[in-house]
């Protein structure tokens, strides 16, 4: 019984690493679309005085989040994963994740990645994002930095802060081919 539990524990410890290595292999080949949740930003929601144009009124990356974002960029570069373009939400925590990780060169605002105002807005944003994903034919990787609500709407699943989800594409059906968790 003890051996069986030890084997199960070992396998559970190995599987996430394998999933991550599968993700790195996909990214090294390029041509992938990656959904990424912004890096660590403590708290929930934004303050009542929220203004999309003023970072002082938003929930922002912590120091740990800024370090996480820089680590994401360094690991992607070290693993030779080509980045062609980075699309980001207008929210400061998403934009800062993008610029901390990838600099300002390949980063572009894509408002459809913002938090939705309501269900109708979410459906419209989802359609815009799916269109962009399905039209992508680049040889490098397309990184889309967004929020949990957008990720849930697109793939029906969760994502940790700073987690990358490499998408399997096919029409309106998206799912995670692999994940890379950046601690």
C-alpha positions as CSV (number, residue, x, y, z in Angstrom):
1,X,0.0,0.0,0.0
2,X,2.8,2.4,0.9
3,X,4.5,1.7,-2.4
4,X,1.3,2.4,-4.3
5,X,0.9,5.7,-2.6
6,X,4.6,6.6,-3.3
7,X,4.2,5.8,-7.0
8,X,1.0,7.8,-7.3
9,X,2.7,10.8,-5.5
10,X,5.7,10.5,-7.8
11,X,3.5,10.4,-10.9
12,X,1.5,13.4,-9.8
13,X,4.7,15.3,-9.2
14,X,6.0,14.4,-12.7
15,X,2.9,15.1,-14.8
16,X,2.8,18.9,-14.5
17,X,6.4,19.1,-15.5
18,X,5.7,17.0,-18.6
19,X,2.8,19.2,-19.5
20,X,5.0,22.2,-19.2
21,X,7.7,20.6,-21.4
22,X,5.1,19.9,-24.0
23,X,4.2,23.6,-23.9
24,X,7.8,24.6,-24.4
25,X,8.1,22.3,-27.3
26,X,5.1,23.8,-29.0
27,X,6.3,27.4,-28.4
28,X,9.8,26.6,-29.8
29,X,8.2,25.6,-33.0
30,X,6.3,28.9,-33.3
31,X,3.0,29.6,-34.9
32,X,1.1,29.2,-31.6
33,X,-1.5,31.4,-30.0
34,X,-1.1,31.7,-26.3
35,X,-3.6,33.0,-23.8
36,X,-1.9,34.3,-20.7
37,X,-3.4,35.6,-17.5
38,X,-1.7,38.8,-16.2
39,X,1.0,38.3,-13.5
40,X,0.3,38.5,-9.8
41,X,-1.9,41.5,-8.8
42,X,-3.2,41.1,-5.2
43,X,-6.8,41.6,-4.4
44,X,-10.1,41.1,-6.3
45,X,-11.7,43.5,-8.7
46,X,-10.9,47.2,-9.1
47,X,-11.7,50.1,-6.8
48,X,-15.0,52.1,-7.1
49,X,-13.1,55.0,-8.7
50,X,-11.7,52.8,-11.4
51,X,-10.5,54.6,-14.5
52,X,-9.0,52.6,-17.4
53,X,-6.7,55.5,-18.2
54,X,-5.3,55.9,-14.7
55,X,-3.2,53.1,-13.2
56,X,-3.5,54.7,-9.8
57,X,-7.2,53.8,-9.7
58,X,-6.7,50.1,-10.6
59,X,-5.5,46.9,-9.1
60,X,-1.8,46.6,-10.2
61,X,1.0,44.2,-10.2
62,X,2.8,43.6,-6.9
63,X,6.6,43.6,-6.8
64,X,6.3,39.8,-6.9
65,X,4.1,40.2,-10.0
66,X,6.6,42.4,-11.8
67,X,9.3,39.9,-11.0
68,X,7.1,37.1,-12.3
69,X,6.5,39.0,-15.5
70,X,10.2,39.6,-16.1
71,X,10.9,35.9,-15.4
72,X,8.2,35.0,-18.0
73,X,10.0,37.0,-20.6
74,X,13.5,35.7,-19.6
75,X,12.3,32.1,-19.7
76,X,10.6,32.5,-23.1
77,X,13.8,34.1,-24.5
78,X,16.1,31.5,-22.9
79,X,13.9,28.6,-24.3
80,X,14.2,30.2,-27.8
81,X,10.4,30.5,-28.2
82,X,9.9,33.1,-30.9
83,X,7.4,35.9,-30.0
84,X,6.0,37.7,-33.0
85,X,3.3,39.8,-31.3
86,X,1.9,40.5,-27.9
87,X,-1.7,41.7,-27.6
88,X,-2.8,43.0,-24.2
89,X,-5.8,44.3,-22.4
90,X,-5.8,48.0,-21.6
91,X,-5.8,47.3,-17.8
92,X,-2.5,48.3,-16.3
93,X,-1.8,44.9,-14.7
94,X,-2.1,43.2,-18.1
95,X,-0.1,46.0,-20.0
96,X,2.6,45.9,-17.3
97,X,2.8,42.1,-17.6
98,X,3.3,42.5,-21.3
99,X,6.0,45.3,-21.1
100,X,7.9,43.7,-18.2
101,X,8.0,40.4,-20.0
102,X,8.5,41.5,-23.6
103,X,9.4,45.1,-23.7
104,X,7.4,47.6,-25.7
105,X,8.4,46.4,-29.3
106,X,5.9,43.6,-30.0
107,X,3.2,44.9,-27.5
108,X,-0.1,46.2,-28.9
109,X,-3.4,47.0,-27.1
110,X,-6.4,44.8,-28.0
111,X,-9.5,46.1,-26.2
112,X,-11.3,42.8,-26.7
113,X,-9.0,41.4,-24.0
114,X,-10.3,43.9,-21.4
115,X,-12.6,42.8,-18.6
116,X,-16.2,42.7,-20.0
117,X,-18.8,45.2,-18.8
118,X,-21.6,42.7,-19.1
119,X,-22.7,39.4,-20.8
120,X,-23.5,41.1,-24.1
121,X,-20.0,42.8,-24.2
122,X,-18.4,39.5,-23.3
123,X,-20.0,37.8,-26.3
124,X,-18.9,40.6,-28.6
125,X,-15.3,40.5,-27.2
126,X,-15.2,36.7,-27.5
127,X,-16.2,36.9,-31.2
128,X,-13.4,39.5,-31.8
129,X,-10.8,37.4,-30.0
130,X,-11.8,34.2,-31.8
131,X,-11.6,36.1,-35.1
132,X,-8.0,37.3,-34.3
133,X,-7.0,33.8,-33.1
134,X,-8.4,32.0,-36.2
135,X,-6.8,34.5,-38.6
136,X,-3.3,34.2,-37.0
137,X,-0.8,32.7,-39.4
138,X,2.5,34.0,-38.2
139,X,5.6,32.0,-37.8
140,X,6.4,33.3,-34.3
141,X,4.0,33.0,-31.4
142,X,1.1,35.3,-30.7
143,X,0.7,36.0,-26.9
144,X,-2.6,37.4,-25.7
145,X,-2.4,38.8,-22.1
146,X,-5.8,39.1,-20.5
147,X,-7.9,38.3,-17.4
148,X,-9.5,35.2,-15.9
149,X,-13.0,36.0,-17.1
150,X,-11.9,36.2,-20.7
151,X,-9.9,32.9,-20.4
152,X,-13.0,31.2,-18.8
153,X,-15.2,32.4,-21.6
154,X,-12.9,31.2,-24.3
155,X,-11.8,27.8,-22.9
156,X,-14.2,27.1,-20.1
157,X,-11.3,26.7,-17.6
158,X,-9.2,28.3,-15.0
159,X,-5.8,29.9,-15.2
160,X,-3.4,31.1,-12.5
161,X,-1.9,34.5,-12.5
162,X,1.0,34.4,-15.0
163,X,0.0,31.1,-16.5
164,X,0.3,30.5,-20.3
165,X,-2.2,28.4,-22.1
166,X,-1.2,27.2,-25.6
167,X,-4.4,26.9,-27.6
168,X,-5.5,24.2,-29.9
169,X,-7.4,26.0,-32.6
170,X,-10.3,25.0,-34.8
171,X,-13.2,27.3,-35.5
172,X,-15.1,28.4,-32.4
173,X,-13.7,25.4,-30.4
174,X,-10.7,26.3,-28.3
175,X,-9.0,24.2,-25.7
176,X,-5.6,24.0,-24.0
177,X,-3.0,22.0,-25.9
178,X,-0.6,22.6,-23.1
179,X,0.1,25.0,-20.2
180,X,3.1,26.6,-18.8
181,X,3.0,27.7,-15.1
182,X,5.3,30.5,-14.2
183,X,5.7,30.7,-10.4
